[in-house]
Amino acid sequence: MRSSRLLWCRRPQVWKKSPRPFARALITLKKISERVQKVANLVDEMASATTEQSSGIEEINRAMTQLEEVTQQNAALVEEVAAASRSLDEQAEEMAEMIGKYQVHDVGTTPRLASS
C-alpha cells in the first residue's frame, strides 16, 4: 500500500491517465484487509473456544476422579458389610447350636439341657 501512495504522490499524471486500475487495486486491497481482519477475528474466537473447552475438560476430569474415589469407597464399604454379614451368620449358627441344647416347654419353667 505504501508503494501505491508513493506512486500516487510522485506520478499524478499516471493516475490521470488510467484511474481504474489504481481504484481497483485500492478496492482489492481494502477487501483483502477486511478479510484478513475477519480471519483474525475467527482465530481469536477459536482460541477462546479452545480455552473454554480445555476448562470444561479439566472440570470433567475432576468430576471423574471424584466418582472413581467414591466408587472405591463404596467397594470398600461393600466388602466390610459382606465381612460383617458373614460374621453375623457364623454367630447366629453358634447361637442356634447353643440354644438347640435347651428344651423349653412352658413359659415360666426353667430351661433344661436337651437329652443327647
N, C-alpha and C positions, 0 to 999 in steps of 0.2 A: 504494500500500500504506500509505503514511503517513496518508492521509486516513481509511482504514478503521480504523486504530488510534485516531486521534483520536475518531472516531465511537464506537468501542468504549469508550473511556475516558469520554467525556462523556455518552454516552446508553446506559447499560446497560439501560434499560427497552426500547429498541428491540430489542436483542439478545434479550431475554427474550420479546418478542412474536413475533418471526419469525427464529429462528436459522438456518433452512435457506438463505435467500438469501445470508447472510453466509458460511456454511460453504461453499456452492457457489462463491461468489466467491473465497474463500481457496484452495480446491482448484484452481479455474481458474487463479488467479494463480500457484500453485505449478507447475502443469503448463506454463504459458507460460514461466515461469522455467527449468524443466528443458529445454524445447525450445529456448529461446534459447541455453542452455549447450551443447546438442548441436550447434546450428548453429555456434556459436563454435568448438567442437572440430573440426567438419568444415572450417571455413575455415582453421584452423591446420594441419590435415592437408594441405589443398590447397596452402597456401603452402609447406609443407615439400616436398611432391611437386614443386611447380614449381621450387623451388631445386635439387632433385636432377636434374630433367630438364634444367635450364639447365646444370648442371655436366656432365652427360652429353653434351649437345650441344656444349659447348666442347671436351670431350675428343675427340669425333668430328671436329670441325673441325681440331683439331691433327693428328690422325692423317691426315686427308685432305690437309692441307698437306704433311706428310711424304711421303705417297705421291706427290703431284704432283712434289715435289722429286726423289725417287728416279726417277720416270718420266722427268723431264727429263735427269737424269744418264745414265740408260740410253740415251736417244735420242742424246745427245752421244757416248757410247761407241760406239754402233752406227755413227754417221757416221764416227768415227775408224777403226773396224775396216774399214768399206767403203772408205775412202780408202787405208788400208794395203793392203787386198786388191788394189785397182786398181794401186797402185804395184808390188806384188809381181808382178802379172800382166804389167805392162809390162816389168819387169826380166827376167822369165822369157822373154818374147818376144825381148828383146835378146840374152839368153844363148843362146837357141836359134839365133838368126841367127849369132851369133859361133861357136858350136860347129858349125853347119852348114857352115862354111868348111873344116873339117878332116875328113879321112877316117882312120879308124882301122881297120887290117887285123888285126893280131895284137897281143896283149898283149906289151909289151916293145919294140915298134918305135916309132920316133919319128913323131909325127903330122906330116902334111904338108898343105898347103893343097889344098883340092879344086879341080879344074880347073873354070873357069867357062865 
